[in-house]
Amino acid sequence: MEVQRSSNGLFLSQRQYMIDILERAGMAACKPCSTPVDLNPKLSADGDPVADPTDFRSLAGALQYLTFTRPDIAYAVQQVCLHMHDPREPHLSALKRILRYISGTLHMGLHVRPCAQDNLVVYSDADWAGCPDTRRSTSVYAVFFGDNLVSWSSKRQPTVSRSSAKAEYRAVANAVAEATWIRQLLTELHAPLGKTTLVYCDNVSAIYMSSNPVQHQRTKHVEIDLHFVRERVAIGDVRVLHVPTTSQFADVFTKGLPSSVFTEFRSSLNVRPSEASTTGAC
């Protein structure tokens, strides 16, 4: 990882690591693409087996470490890694698309800037029954401390959710757990947060369940261990609020987006070109 310091903060990148991955894959001179994943349905287990599964697993594993500074590829990498045990040709094509996207964005990284705000804001989302093979959902969250993205995740849920509300509530629970850990960490560092953490979700039912105990009684299929969200809300650490889909930045971790929307959300995650690469631009 490379760190560049400037008057505007820090720029975190893995440019040399990206170049090494492209050279290892023989795609150093490949044609770039604008997004790391297309708009087609999710990858399934169908297709012909790849000729060299070991090489596929090596590249997919290397891409996981790249998500440390490139949250914009987290969803695409997660989808590819789900099939590392039995890679097929469509999975290899998806991996090559990620590499083509990286080839065109070598100059990008994660910006961390000084910020006077000390509030913690979380965007939570879920892709209900998105896996075509298991019908498991994908839980995602993006945690901002002030204006800076400090934590993110795109992970398939361990069990099948029978409703979209349940899938979304699981995602909210994961997001609240991460926010609770960060709040506790800041307290141990003698910098406790004085403001309530805001968790944004675009599912109204999940929001009702987080704050209405009567609604909990009507939703017996939601596991008890997820109800700690209600406790966090009750003591004032967390508020779960609605966010429109057009402002749901966590969507970039759940599915392929059109190029214009993806570019906008990528910028909102503070994944941008380095200041050195934009110097002198018109």
N, C-alpha and C positions, 0 to 999 in steps of 0.2 A: 504494500500500500504506500502511495506517495501522498505527502501532505505539503501543500503550499500555503504559506501564511501571507496575508496582505492586510491592508488597512480595513478591508471589509469583512475579515474573518478568515476561515480556513476553507480550503478546497481539497477534498479527499478524492483520490482517483487511484486506479490500478491500470494505467495505460500500458506499461511494459508487460504486465501479466496478460492483458487482453491480446497484445501482439504475439506473445508466446503461444497462447491458445490457438490463435488463427494460424500460426506457422505450423503448429503440431497437427492441425487438421488439414493442412495444405490449402487453406483458403485465405492466404494473406492478400491475394489480389482479386478476391471475389467481388461481385456486384452488390453494393449495399441495398438494404430495403428500409422502409420508413418505420416499421413496427416489428416487434420481436415475435408476434403471433398473429395469424390471420383471423378472419371472422367466421371460419367454418366451425361446425360443432366440435365438441371435445374429442381428444384422441381416445381411441378404443384399442382393444387388444388384437384387432384384425390386421391382416397384411402378411406379406412374406417376411421370414426372419432375415435380419441383417447379416451380411457376410462376416463381419468381425464384431461380435458383441463386446469383446474386451475393449476395443478402441472406443466404441459408443459409450461404455460405462466410464471410461477414463475422461472423456470430454465432458460428459454430463456431470461427473463429480467435480471437475475443475470449474464448471460454470457455477456450482453452488457457492464457491468461495468468492466469485465475482459479485454476488448479490450483496456483499458487505458494503459496497459503495454504489451499487447500481440496483436500487429497489425497482426500477422500471422493468427489469427482466425477471423479477421474482416469480410472477405467475407462469411465465413461459418455461422457466427452468423447473418449477414444481411439476408442471404437466409432463415434461420429458422424464424427470426422475421417477415418476410413478411407474414407468415401464422399463426401468433398468434391469429387472430380473429376466425379462423376455422381450428385448427390443425388436421392433418390426420396422419395415421400410418407411411407413408414415411417421414413425417416431424419429427416424434418422432425418427425414425431410424437415420435421419441426426443429430438430437440433441445428440443422444447417441454416434454417431461417434465423435462428437466434444469432448464429455466428455472422451472418450477413448484416444483421442489424448492428451488432457490435462493431463490425468493420466500418460502418458509416458514422459511429458515435464514439470513436476512440478519444475524442477531445472532451468528452463529458465526464462528470463526476458529481459528487454530493457536496453541496455548499452548506457550511455552518457559519452563521453570522451572529454577531452580538445582538442581543435583543433585550429590551427593558422589561418585556412582559415575562411573568413567571407562572403563567397558567398552563395547565396540561389539557390538551384537546385530543380526543380520540375519534377516529372514523372507523366504524365497524360495518361489515357487510358479509353476506353469505350467498353462495350460488347453490340454490336448493336442488338436490338430486342431480347435480351436474355431471357426475361420472357415469358414462353410458354402460359401463360393465358392472359396477356395484351399486349405483344410484346413491352413493354417498355425496354429501354436500361439501363445499369448500368454505372454511372459515377464514376471514381475513381481517386485519386491522392495520391502521397507520396511526402512530402516536406522535403528536407534535408538542414540543416544549417551547412555548412561545411561537416563533415562526419556523423553528427547525424541526425536521423529521429526525426522531431519535430512536424509534423502534418500529418494525413492520413485520408482518407475517402473512403467508399464504399457505394454508395447510388443510389437507383433506380430513374431514371429521372421522372419528374412529367407528361410529355406528351410523345406521341409516335413520334419517329424520323423517317422520311420517307426515310432517306438514312444514310449510315454509316458515311459519311462526317459530316452530321448534328449532329449525336450522338457524334462523336469525338470532334467536335467543341464545343458542350455543355460542354463536359468534360474539354476541354482546358479552357473554360471560367470560370468554377468552380475553376480550379487550379490557374488561374491568379488572381481571386478574393481573394483566400486564400493567395497567395504570396503578393498581394498588401496590404492586412491587416497586414501581418507580417512585411513588409517593413515599413509601417506606425507606427506600434508598436515600432520597433527598433528606428525609428526617434524620437518618443516621449520619449524614454529611453535614448536619447542623444548618440545613437550608430548607426547612419545612415549607410546604405550600400552604398559603393562606386562603386560597380560592378552591372552590369545588371543581373537580374534574368534569368536563363536559364530554359525554359520549354520544356521538351522532350516529343514528341508524335510520334507514329508509323504510323500515317495516313498522307500521303502526301497532300491530298486535304485540310485537316484542317490547315496544315502549310501554304499552299498558301493563304487561306482565311484570315489568321491572319496578313499577311503582304502585300497583293496585293489588293488595293481598286477596281481595275477593276474586279477582281474575285468576290468581294462582290456584284457588280452590277449584276452578272450572277447568284447569289444565293439568290433570293428573299425569298425563304422559310426559310432562317435563320433569326430568330427574331432580331429586331433592338437592343434589350437590350444585345445581346451577342457581339455586335460590339465594345464594350468597349475594347476588347482584341486588336483590331487594334490601338486604342488610346494609350494603354500602350506600344505597340510596337513602335509607332511613336515617343513617347517622350523618348524612350530609357530605360524604366524601365524593359522591358521584351523582350526576344528573344525566338521565338518558333522554335525548331530544331527537326530534325528527329533522331530517335533512332531505331536500329534494334530490332526485337522482342526478340532476344536472350538476350538483355540487358534491356528489358522493365520490370523493377522491379515491376511496378504497376500491372502486370499480376496476381500477387498473390492475388489481390483484385477483380478480375473479373471472375475467373473460377477455377475449380479444375485442379491441375497440377500433373504431374508424381512426384514420391517421390524425385528423384534426382534433378529435376529442383526446386521443392518446397524448398528443403533443402538449395540449393544455394541462392535462392532469400530471404529466411528467414534470412540467415546470412547477406545478403546485407542490410536488414532492421535493423541490429544490435540486432536481437533477438537471444540471445546466452545463453549458460549456465553461471552461476555465476563463478567467478574466484575461489571461495572456493570449488565448486563442481569439478573443473578440476585440483585442486592442486594435484600433485603426479601422474598425468596421464602420460602414456607412449606415 
